[in-house]
Amino acid sequence: MSGIDEADKTREQGIEFGELADRIVSHEYPATSDEFIDEYGDYEVEFPGGTQTLQNLFEPLQGETFDSPDDARQAILNMVDERAIGRKGYSDRNSPAIGEETEWTPESL
């Protein structure tokens, strides 16, 4: 993702930013997570498994500073809970990666 043209999208990686997308782009940077909570804490992001408020997402970040809209968006994408990632343990690879746990058992042909 690069630049404000990308940052003002309302949907990315299955996360619906809604009105928050415009607020992120128009906000003055650098900005802290606390500033975002104060101004936009009640805004929600949506994903197939539910919603979360910006306050809920940014509270664990305790004063993190964002230098750009891209940084703030990435923080949101990083902080959404596991309901946003889809089916847990799903992989479309043929076999698990080294160290990856799976319930899949290879079959001999």
Summary of the structure (lengths in Angstrom):
residues: 109
radius of gyration: 17.2
end to end distance: 42.7
largest distance: 59.9
contacts: 259
relative contact order: 0.18
helix: 39%
strand: 15%
